[in-house]
């Protein structure tokens, strides 16, 4: 199977940058004319799409662009949006780029446009440090604007995109310089992402472009070009796309008639989701049985944040790399400590695994390097969980209540607390780990409980002698740097019976022996023996068989089994209907031991699903975390 976004670094273009002239040696063309570049782009793409007028009546407006290039189209739009929105609207700008500039190159280019300085500064501050294939989402919260950069060729990028586009900027090098880009496949995917009245503008009037757009349903109009260019094209879509989902079992579902939202579970998953919904102006209540967020499984004082690479280019590896890069942008620098993670080659087997990983993947040095001790992840690190939780929680509507039962009438969800209190909401999201399974009585939620324990202790001077004070040391277990004199050592990973897993986790007496035994035969063995005291805390993780989380709508499983009972015969996907969702019920669980790495991205993805805004995840990764995947695979295996 072809992988849309393989794990490897991108090749940047061979470009000459001089003043306001940027020339591509690969395509033998300039990105824009030095003296009129900005004005031309404003004329073609902003005026050509009737902006800002066309976005005035939209709460959410989505622009998609072929070819991010130097970012000038985005920055022009950013400025226009800032000056011309009502403060309650949100702009989604989506742009693909196969050969992105590095941050330093963009900085060198954009300094020539002082009129865009405010917006260039914002872009450069958030621009991806690590350039990898796939989706990179940047939030400009102060401006109610979201930029999604998709580093890939245009066809691959847009075939993996889930969005309803309101306006298209068809930019990039023209058909004579870049014929591979302007294909019938591109025009088809543009049509599939459009709706009736979607607008489009492009600088070229080439016959190939006109015919391609007409063939997929656009009405074409030649308009006056800019400067010496006599003509340009504008277009409008005359129909809605017939189908947008090639694998109906993985359909996502928008919430209906939603004014109020309830999130059950205030671990890092629920906390992140409540934050995302509130950022979108939604009325959210966060429920938890504890008096404040992140006191149970998410309560370890130092949470490790890093990617999870595998020897094969697996969905698991791609998801956690995407999640890691998103988390780096999400967490406040006040609470995230990018001290680096040193993954030790503690055995010959581990050494061989690490060597194969380095050989197999061409990864940027900012992401991963080989050292004498093993592998080093420079940007990985740890999060002050309690500082982050307290900072986030103070802005949320928090309700301490242990929800023991959920029911729905025709209009709303009803939640019953342990004390008998009843709460109501339009939309209900279960983000409470294993307890989501308990509340979904009769629904097959394939998560398994794992009991985990960490040990923590007062560091002494000896830890400085063995190098444990700089980076997180990772082998079969992990040890964190000293923070306020405390170090964390973890973690166990044990099976626990399901009836027990719904309550609070208990610590076991042997936690210290088990966590320290992972370091026997190393310099740390004597260090641990020198410590005078230690403590422990425990949590219960919700895990899945494929090591990926569960994020999305709850479907009517009995109906799905009936509709898909013969899928194992290999019938075409077109013969199967969309699943039916339980109205306004969603789940976010199964984060395992990587919750702090994955929760921000998962929260953004689920928020996108609920509100039907452009999806932060590629289609292939959204399928990989879909709650319905296990049932679908089970039916296919029959």
C-alpha positions in Angstrom: 0.0 0.0 0.0 1.3 3.4 -0.9 2.0 5.7 2.1 0.8 9.2 1.5 3.3 10.9 3.9 6.4 8.7 4.5 8.6 9.4 7.6 11.5 11.3 6.1 12.7 14.8 5.7 11.8 16.9 2.7 14.1 18.2 0.1 14.1 22.0 -0.1 14.2 23.7 -3.5 17.5 24.9 -5.0 16.7 28.6 -4.9 18.6 31.9 -5.3 17.4 34.6 -2.9 18.5 38.1 -3.5 16.5 41.1 -2.2 13.0 40.9 -3.5 13.9 38.3 -6.2 13.5 34.6 -5.4 14.4 32.3 -8.3 13.9 28.5 -8.4 16.7 26.7 -10.2 14.5 23.5 -10.2 11.7 25.1 -12.2 13.7 27.8 -13.9 11.2 30.4 -12.8 10.7 33.2 -10.3 8.3 33.0 -7.4 7.1 36.6 -8.1 8.2 39.7 -9.9 10.3 41.8 -7.6 8.5 45.2 -8.1 4.9 44.1 -8.4 4.8 40.6 -6.7 2.6 41.6 -3.7 0.2 43.7 -5.7 -0.2 41.0 -8.4 -1.1 38.4 -5.8 -3.6 40.7 -4.1 -5.2 41.3 -7.5 -5.3 37.7 -8.6 -6.2 35.8 -5.5 -7.9 38.2 -3.1 -9.8 40.3 -5.6 -10.3 37.2 -7.9 -12.1 35.5 -5.0 -14.1 38.6 -4.1 -12.4 38.8 -0.6 -13.1 40.0 2.0 -16.8 40.3 0.9 -17.2 36.5 0.4 -16.2 35.7 3.9 -18.4 38.2 5.7 -21.4 35.9 6.1 -19.4 32.8 7.3 -18.7 31.8 10.9 -15.9 29.6 9.4 -14.3 30.3 6.1 -11.8 28.0 4.4 -9.2 28.9 1.8 -7.0 26.3 0.1 -3.9 27.0 -1.9 -1.7 25.1 -4.3 1.9 26.0 -3.5 2.7 27.9 -0.3 6.0 29.0 -1.7 7.2 32.2 0.1 4.0 32.6 2.0 3.1 35.9 0.4 -0.5 34.8 -0.5 -1.0 33.7 3.1 0.4 36.9 4.6 -1.7 39.1 2.3 -4.7 37.1 3.3 -3.7 37.2 7.0 -3.5 41.0 6.8 -6.8 41.4 5.0 -8.5 39.0 7.5 -7.1 41.0 10.4 -8.6 44.2 9.1 -11.9 42.7 7.9 -13.6 40.2 10.2 -16.1 40.7 13.0 -14.1 39.1 15.8 -16.3 36.0 16.0 -15.4 34.5 12.7 -12.6 32.0 12.0 -10.4 31.6 8.9 -8.9 28.3 7.9 -6.0 28.6 5.4 -4.7 25.4 3.9 -1.7 25.2 1.7 0.4 22.5 0.2 4.1 22.6 -0.6 6.4 19.9 -1.9 9.6 21.8 -1.4 9.1 24.2 1.6 11.6 26.9 2.5 13.4 26.6 5.8 12.6 29.2 8.4 15.9 31.1 7.8 15.2 31.3 4.1 11.6 32.6 4.7 13.0 35.2 7.1 15.5 36.3 4.5 12.8 36.6 1.8 10.1 38.3 3.9 12.3 41.0 5.3 11.8 42.7 2.0 8.1 43.3 2.8 7.9 45.6 5.8 4.2 46.2 5.3 3.7 42.6 6.3 6.1 42.6 9.3 3.4 42.0 11.9 2.1 38.9 10.1 5.5 37.7 9.0 6.7 37.7 12.6 3.8 35.6 13.7 4.3 33.1 10.8 8.1 32.8 11.5 7.5 32.3 15.2 5.2 29.3 14.6 6.7 27.9 11.3 7.7 24.2 11.6 11.3 23.7 12.7 11.3 20.1 11.4 10.2 19.8 7.8 8.6 16.4 7.4 5.9 15.1 5.0 2.3 15.6 6.1 0.1 18.0 8.0 1.5 20.8 10.2 -1.1 23.0 11.8 -0.3 26.4 13.2 -2.7 28.4 15.4 -2.9 32.1 15.4 -5.4 32.3 18.2 -5.3 36.0 18.7 -6.3 36.5 15.1 -8.9 33.7 14.9 -6.9 32.1 12.1 -5.5 28.6 11.6 -2.9 27.7 9.0 -2.6 24.1 7.9 0.6 23.4 5.9 0.7 20.1 4.0 4.2 19.2 2.9 3.6 17.0 -0.1 2.7 17.3 -3.8 -0.7 18.9 -4.3 -2.6 15.8 -5.4 -1.4 13.7 -2.5 -2.0 16.6 0.0 -5.6 17.3 -1.1 -6.6 13.6 -1.4 -5.7 13.3 2.2 -7.5 16.4 3.3 -10.9 16.4 4.9 -12.4 19.9 4.5 -15.1 22.0 2.7 -13.2 24.7 0.8 -14.9 28.0 0.2 -12.2 29.6 -2.0 -9.2 28.3 -4.0 -5.9 30.0 -4.7 -4.4 28.1 -7.6 -0.8 29.3 -7.4 2.5 27.7 -8.1 4.6 27.4 -11.2 2.6 27.4 -14.4 1.8 24.4 -16.6 4.8 25.1 -18.9 7.2 25.0 -15.9 5.5 22.4 -13.7 3.3 20.2 -16.0 3.1 17.3 -13.5 1.2 19.5 -11.0 -1.7 20.5 -13.3 -3.3 17.1 -13.8 -6.8 15.8 -14.2 -6.4 14.2 -10.8 -5.7 17.6 -9.2 -8.9 19.0 -10.8 -10.9 16.1 -9.5 -9.7 16.4 -5.9 -10.3 20.2 -6.0 -13.9 19.5 -7.1 -14.4 16.9 -4.4 -13.3 19.4 -1.7 -15.6 22.1 -3.1 -19.3 22.9 -2.7 -21.7 24.8 -4.8 -20.5 28.4 -5.1 -16.9 27.7 -4.1 -14.8 30.3 -5.8 -11.4 29.9 -7.5 -8.8 32.2 -9.0 -5.5 31.6 -10.8 -3.0 33.7 -12.8 -2.9 31.3 -15.8 -5.4 31.1 -18.6 -3.8 28.0 -20.2 -6.2 25.8 -22.1 -5.3 22.8 -20.0 -6.4 24.6 -16.8 -9.7 25.9 -18.3 -10.6 22.5 -19.7 -9.7 20.7 -16.5 -11.7 22.9 -14.3 -14.7 22.9 -16.6 -14.7 19.1 -16.8 -15.2 18.9 -13.0 -18.0 21.4 -12.7 -16.5 24.9 -12.5 -17.9 27.8 -14.5 -14.9 29.6 -16.0 -14.5 33.3 -16.5 -11.6 35.3 -17.9 -10.9 38.4 -16.0 -8.4 41.3 -16.5 -4.9 40.3 -15.4 -2.5 42.4 -13.5 0.0 44.7 -15.1 1.3 43.4 -18.4 -0.7 40.1 -18.0 -3.8 40.6 -20.1 -5.9 37.9 -18.5 -6.4 35.7 -15.5 -9.0 33.1 -14.5 -11.8 33.2 -12.0 -14.3 30.3 -11.5 -17.2 29.2 -9.5 -18.3 25.6 -8.6 -21.8 24.8 -10.0 -22.5 21.7 -7.9 -21.8 19.9 -4.6 -19.4 17.0 -4.6 -21.2 13.7 -5.0 -19.0 11.7 -2.6 -16.1 12.5 -0.4 -15.6 9.3 1.5 -14.0 6.3 -0.3 -14.1 4.2 2.8 -17.5 4.8 4.4 -16.8 2.8 7.6 -14.4 5.6 8.6 -16.9 8.4 8.2 -16.6 11.2 10.8 -19.8 12.9 12.2 -20.6 16.5 13.0 -22.6 17.3 16.1 -26.2 18.3 15.5 -28.1 21.2 17.2 -25.3 21.7 19.6 -25.2 24.6 22.0 -23.7 22.9 25.1 -20.9 20.4 25.5 -19.9 18.1 28.3 -16.5 16.4 28.6 -16.3 13.6 31.2 -12.7 13.0 32.4 -10.2 15.7 33.3 -7.0 13.9 32.5 -4.8 15.3 29.8 -7.2 14.1 27.0 -10.4 15.7 28.5 -8.5 18.8 29.6 -7.1 19.3 26.1 -10.5 18.8 24.4 -12.3 21.2 26.7 -9.6 23.8 25.9 -10.0 23.3 22.2 -13.8 23.5 22.2 -13.7 26.6 24.4 -11.2 28.2 22.0 -13.9 27.8 19.3 -16.4 29.7 21.5 -18.3 26.7 22.7 -20.0 26.4 26.1 -18.1 23.5 27.7 -18.3 21.9 31.2 -15.5 19.5 32.2 -16.5 16.8 34.6 -14.2 14.7 36.9 -14.5 12.9 40.2 -11.3 14.7 41.4 -11.4 18.3 42.6 -9.0 19.5 39.9 -7.7 18.2 36.5 -4.9 15.7 36.0 -4.9 14.1 39.5 -5.2 10.4 38.4 -3.3 8.7 35.6 -2.3 12.1 34.2 -0.9 13.2 37.5 2.7 12.1 37.3 4.7 15.2 38.0 7.0 14.9 34.9 5.4 13.5 31.7 7.8 12.4 28.9 7.0 13.8 25.5 8.6 12.2 22.4 7.8 10.4 19.2 7.5 6.6 19.0 9.3 5.4 15.9 9.1 1.8 14.6 11.3 0.0 12.1 8.6 0.0 9.5 6.8 3.1 8.4 3.7 2.2 10.4 0.6 4.2 11.1 1.6 4.2 14.8 5.0 5.8 14.0 3.5 8.4 11.6 0.7 9.3 14.1 3.1 9.8 17.1 5.5 11.8 15.0 2.7 14.1 13.9 1.4 14.3 17.5 4.9 15.0 18.8 5.5 17.9 16.4 2.0 19.3 17.2 2.6 19.0 21.0 5.8 21.1 20.6 3.7 23.9 19.3 0.8 23.4 21.7 2.5 23.3 25.2 3.5 26.6 26.9 7.2 26.9 27.1 6.8 27.8 30.8 5.8 24.1 31.4 7.5 22.2 28.7 11.2 21.4 29.2 12.9 20.2 25.9 15.9 18.7 27.6 16.2 15.9 25.1 15.7 12.1 25.5 18.7 9.8 25.4 17.5 6.4 24.3 20.2 4.0 25.5 21.5 1.0 23.5 21.3 -1.2 26.6 21.7 -4.5 24.8 22.9 -5.9 21.5 19.3 -6.4 20.4 18.5 -2.7 21.2 21.8 -1.6 19.5 20.9 -3.5 16.3 17.3 -2.1 16.4 18.7 1.5 16.7 21.2 1.0 13.9 18.4 -0.3 11.6 16.2 2.6 12.5 18.9 5.2 11.6 19.7 3.3 8.3 16.0 3.0 7.3 14.8 6.6 7.9 16.3 9.8 6.6 15.4 12.0 9.5 16.4 15.6 10.3 19.1 16.0 12.9 16.7 18.2 14.9 14.5 15.2 15.4 16.9 12.3 15.9 20.7 11.8 16.0 22.9 8.8 16.7 25.3 9.1 19.6 27.8 6.8 21.3 25.2 5.9 23.9 22.3 5.3 21.5 19.7 7.5 20.0 19.1 11.2 21.0 15.9 13.1 20.4 17.0 16.8 20.9 13.5 18.4 21.0 11.9 15.7 23.2 11.6 16.4 26.9 9.1 16.5 29.8 6.1 18.5 30.8 5.3 19.9 34.3 1.9 18.3 34.3 0.5 20.1 37.4 1.6 23.5 36.2 0.1 22.9 32.8 -3.2 21.5 34.3 -3.6 24.4 36.8 -2.9 27.0 34.1 -5.5 25.4 31.7 -8.0 24.6 34.4 -8.4 28.1 35.6 -10.1 29.2 32.4 -12.5 26.2 32.1 -15.9 25.5 33.6 -15.1 22.6 35.9 -17.6 20.4 37.7 -16.4 17.9 40.3 -18.8 15.0 39.9 -18.3 11.3 39.4 -20.7 10.4 36.5 -22.0 6.8 36.9 -24.7 6.7 34.2 -25.5 8.3 30.9 -28.9 8.3 29.0 -30.3 10.2 26.0 -33.8 11.4 25.3 -34.9 12.9 22.0 -33.1 16.2 22.7 -30.2 15.9 25.1 -27.8 13.7 27.0 -28.4 13.2 30.7 -25.6 12.4 33.1 -26.2 11.0 36.6 -23.7 11.7 39.3 -22.7 9.4 42.2 -24.7 11.7 44.5 -27.8 11.4 42.4 -27.5 14.8 40.7 -28.5 15.0 37.0 -26.7 17.1 34.4 -27.7 17.7 30.8 -25.9 18.6 27.6 -26.4 18.6 23.9 -23.0 16.9 23.1 -21.3 14.4 25.3 -17.6 13.3 25.0 -16.2 10.5 27.1 -12.5 11.1 27.8 -12.3 9.2 31.1 -10.0 6.3 30.2 -11.3 2.9 31.2 -14.4 4.4 32.7 -15.6 5.2 29.2 -16.1 1.5 28.7 -18.2 1.3 31.9 -20.5 4.2 30.9 -20.9 2.7 27.4 -22.8 -0.3 28.7 -23.5 -2.7 25.9 -21.0 -1.1 23.5 -17.9 -3.0 22.5 -15.1 -0.5 23.3 -11.9 -2.5 22.7 -9.6 -1.0 25.4 -7.6 -2.9 28.0 -6.5 -1.7 31.4 -2.8 -1.6 32.3 -1.7 -0.7 35.8 1.4 1.5 35.9 3.6 2.9 38.8 6.3 5.4 39.0 8.8 6.0 41.8 10.1 9.4 42.8 12.8 10.5 45.1 15.0 13.2 46.4 18.1 13.4 44.2 21.5 13.5 45.8 24.9 14.7 44.6 25.8 11.3 43.1 23.3 11.7 40.2 25.5 14.5 38.8 28.4 12.1 38.5 26.6 9.7 36.2 25.1 12.2 33.8 21.5 11.9 34.8 21.0 15.6 35.4 20.8 16.8 31.8 18.5 14.6 29.7 15.8 12.0 30.2 17.6 8.6 30.2 15.4 6.0 28.5 16.1 2.2 28.4 13.7 -0.4 29.5 12.6 2.2 32.0 13.2 5.9 32.2 14.7 8.4 34.7 14.1 12.2 34.5 16.4 15.0 35.3 16.2 16.5 38.8 13.5 19.1 39.1 13.1 21.0 42.4 15.4 18.3 43.7 13.1 15.4 42.7 13.6 12.8 40.1 11.1 10.4 38.6 11.7 6.7 37.8 9.3 4.6 35.8 7.4 2.8 34.9 5.7 -0.6 35.4 3.2 -1.9 32.9 0.9 -4.7 34.4 -2.3 -6.3 33.5 -5.2 -5.5 35.8 -8.7 -7.1 36.0 -11.5 -5.0 34.6 -13.7 -4.8 37.6 -10.8 -3.3 39.6 -9.7 -0.8 36.9 -12.7 1.5 37.3 -11.6 2.8 40.7 -8.5 4.7 41.8 -5.2 2.9 41.2 -3.3 1.6 44.2 0.5 1.5 44.6 2.3 -1.7 45.3 5.1 -2.3 47.8 7.5 -3.6 45.2 7.4 -0.5 43.0 10.9 0.6 43.9 12.5 -2.8 43.4 10.8 -3.2 40.1 11.6 0.2 38.7 15.2 0.2 39.8 15.8 -3.4 38.6 15.4 -2.1 35.0 18.8 -0.4 35.6 20.7 -3.3 37.1 24.2 -3.6 35.6 24.4 0.1 34.8 26.0 3.1 36.6 22.5 3.9 38.0 22.4 0.7 40.1 24.8 2.1 42.7 23.1 5.5 42.5 19.7 4.0 43.5 21.2 2.1 46.3 22.6 5.4 47.7 19.2 6.9 48.1 17.6 7.1 51.5 13.9 7.3 50.7 11.4 7.1 47.9 7.7 7.4 47.2 5.3 6.1 44.5 2.2 6.9 42.6 0.0 4.7 40.4 -2.4 5.1 37.5 -4.5 2.9 35.2 -3.9 3.3 31.5 -6.4 2.5 28.8 -4.6 0.7 26.0 -5.5 -0.7 22.6 -4.2 -3.7 20.7 -2.7 -1.6 17.9 -1.1 1.0 20.3 -3.2 3.8 18.8 -5.8 5.8 20.6 -9.6 5.8 20.0 -11.0 9.1 18.9 -14.4 9.8 17.2 -18.1 9.3 17.2 -19.8 6.2 18.7 -21.7 4.3 16.0 -24.7 2.0 16.2 -22.7 -1.3 16.2 -25.6 -3.7 15.7 -26.7 -1.8 12.6 -23.1 -1.7 11.3 -22.7 -5.5 11.8 -25.9 -6.0 9.8 -24.8 -3.7 7.0 -21.2 -5.0 6.7 -21.8 -8.7 7.5 -20.4 -9.8 4.1 -17.5 -7.4 3.8 -15.1 -10.4 4.1 -16.2 -11.5 0.6 -14.3 -8.5 -0.8 -17.1 -6.5 -2.2 -16.5 -3.0 -3.4 -16.7 -0.2 -0.8 -19.4 1.6 -2.9 -21.8 -1.2 -2.0 -21.8 -0.3 1.7 -23.7 2.5 3.4 -22.3 5.0 5.9 -22.4 3.9 9.5 -25.2 5.4 11.7 -23.9 7.4 14.6 -25.3 7.6 18.1 -26.3 11.3 18.0 -23.8 13.7 19.6 -21.8 11.0 21.5 -18.1 10.8 21.1 -15.2 9.1 22.8 -11.5 9.9 23.3 -9.6 7.1 25.1 -6.9 4.5 24.7 -4.0 6.9 24.9 -1.9 4.4 26.9 1.4 5.7 28.2 1.7 8.4 25.5 -1.2 10.6 26.5 0.8 13.8 26.9 2.3 13.4 23.5 -0.9 12.6 21.7 -3.7 14.4 23.6 -3.3 17.9 22.0 -3.5 16.5 18.5 -6.3 14.2 19.3 -8.3 17.0 21.0 -7.8 19.1 17.9 -8.9 16.3 15.6 -12.0 15.5 17.7 -12.9 19.2 17.8 -12.6 19.3 14.0 -15.0 16.3 13.7 -17.5 17.7 16.1 -17.6 21.1 14.5 -17.0 20.0 10.9 -14.0 22.2 10.5 -11.0 21.2 8.4 -9.4 18.1 9.8 -5.9 18.4 11.4 -5.1 14.7 10.5 -4.6 13.2 7.1 -7.3 10.8 6.0 -5.0 7.8 6.6 -4.2 8.8 10.2 -7.8 9.7 11.0 -8.8 6.1 9.9 -6.0 4.8 12.1 -7.7 6.2 15.3 -11.3 5.8 14.3 -13.3 4.0 17.0 -14.9 1.8 14.3 -11.6 0.3 13.0 -11.6 -2.8 15.3 -15.1 -3.8 14.4 -14.5 -3.3 10.7 -11.3 -5.4 10.8 -13.1 -8.1 12.7 -15.9 -8.3 10.1 -13.3 -8.4 7.3 -11.5 -11.3 8.9 -14.5 -13.5 9.1 
